[in-house]
Amino acid sequence: MISAVYESFRQTLESVIVDIATPPSGGLNLFNSYVALSRSPGRSQLCILRDFDDNIFLKSH
């Protein structure tokens, strides 16, 4: 996910599928999650693949 996040930086995509699971490296953070989620033009074009830990959005970067 992380490399795809950086490749999509400053782009809006027609539709987005996001997996916010913590990778084995533990490299998931607020910035990566925000960028991945913000690439879609709206909720109807966004699909989150699985449940995730809400606390990732409560931590400071």
N, C-alpha and C positions, 0 to 999 in steps of 0.2 A: 504494500500500500504506500509506503513512504516514497518510493521513487515515482509512483504514479501521481502522488500529491504534488511533488515539485514540478513534474512535467505539465501539470494542469494549472500551475500558478498564474494568476491574472487572466484566466479564461473562464467563460461561462459555457457550460456544456448543455446539450439538449436534455439529457437525462443522466442521472448519476446513481450508481449502485455502490454503497459504502459498507465495508466490513470494519467495525470499530473494535474488533477483538484485540487484546494485547498480544503482540507477536512474541515468539520465544525469546527474542533479544530484549524484550521489555521496553522497546523504543517508542511506544505510543505516548504522545503528549498532547497537551491542549492545542498547541499551534497546528500540529498535523491533523488533528481531528477537525478543527475549525476550518482549515483550508479545504479538506476533503468535502465537508458538508456544505460549504458555501459556494461550491462550483455549480450547483444546480440553480435554475432560475426560480424555483419555488418548491413547496412541499409535494405537490402532485408529480413532480419529475424526480423525486428523491426516493430511493429504496434503501433501507438499512437492513442488512442481511440477518443479523441476529441481535439478541439482547446484549447490552454492554453495561459497564459500570458507570453510572451517572456521575460518580465522584470525580471522574476525569475533568468534568466541566466546572467543578467547584474549586479545583486547585489553582493557585496562582502560577503563572508561567515564570 
